[in-house]
Amino acid sequence: MRLSTAAVDPSSLRSASSFSAATYLLRLPSRNLPAVKCGGKSLTLASASPCAAASPNYLFGRRALMYMATASFLLTSPSFAAATDEMSLLQEEIRKVLSKGKAAGLLRLVFHDAGTFDKGDRTGGMNGSIVYELDRPENMGLKKSVKILEKAKVQVDAIRPVSWADFIAVAGAEAVLVCGGPKIPVQLGRVDAKVPDPEGKLPEESLNATAMKQCFKKKGFTAQELVALSGAHTLGSKGFGNPTVFDNSYFKILLEKPWSSSGGMSSMIGLPSDRALVEDDECIRWISKYADDQNLFFEDFKNVYIKLVNTGAEWTRSV
Ligand code: HEM
């Protein structure tokens, strides 16, 4: 028996106003329970187990009371409410400037901020330094993504200042979601760097699979994580798949090697770094798994995205 995540996941709550008015489902061991008032909020109690419903005393036992006390604490705790408000504010402003056509650029921005991390000297990572690095050749085209976000960030900053690192991390998650990808919960509290990261830390597109795996290993990522992250190239004009739909087409198309065909798909050549992945035994095993199972890809992408946006980050509060 556990509290449903919907009861405690701040990202599942749309806005501060809808939060106070909403009725939330809590999974408790009894059926057809009445709505109860809890910290000024109306909570509907629902059953998690049919056999538990046979025992009316169960509801009023100590465990049920503990559930109610925990739920009441979580829903009324100031830090929970603050995190919920802050996330809702960010999502609301980002959604105003985000469209499917802009999603690819925003997701790429996440990698170009976080992907500079180096485990060896502990430099780089998700620290907002990308805003100082936009003139670097590898960041070509990202100025317009920062500009799009700037409009939304100004609105948020006027109410409650937010770091670039947090803002980009949430924007990338929203970009994935708007294109049909998984919902990714992002923790807030990253601190921005005051100087640019060292240069030359992002992988070049000409790397072969061995060099790519080595490069990602230095950032703390496995071959499986490299493959899952590369699935981001399902978005955008240079990847494989519909440029505005986040799904597992990237892996399916990669397996077909359209660049080597003389047929109608040969215009889809992708990036050299993507093409290199299918030449590696370890990578191709994951490419095949993700091509077969979109749910697995979504789950693994969600997890590695969270790892990416926490990579090398400094926090104002504990994660
Ligand atoms: C594995 C190493 C990677 C390399 C070598 C690489 C390189 C590139 C290159 C050269 C482009 C084309 C940019 C252009 O339009 O001129 C691109 C696009 C893109 N990359 Fe990556 N990338 C890598 C990993 C990632 C990761 C980990 C993510 C995100 C999690 C990502 C997200 C994107 C997206 C969304 C685009 C499309 C951008 C658009 O069309 O506006 N990339 N990448």
Boltz pocket constraint, residues with backbone or C-beta under 6 A from the ligand:
constraints:
  - pocket:
      binder: B
      contacts: [[A, 103], [A, 104], [A, 105], [A, 107], [A, 108], [A, 110], [A, 111], [A, 140], [A, 141], [A, 203], [A, 204], [A, 205], [A, 206], [A, 212], [A, 226], [A, 229], [A, 230], [A, 232], [A, 233], [A, 235], [A, 236], [A, 237], [A, 238], [A, 271], [A, 273]]
      max_distance: 6.0
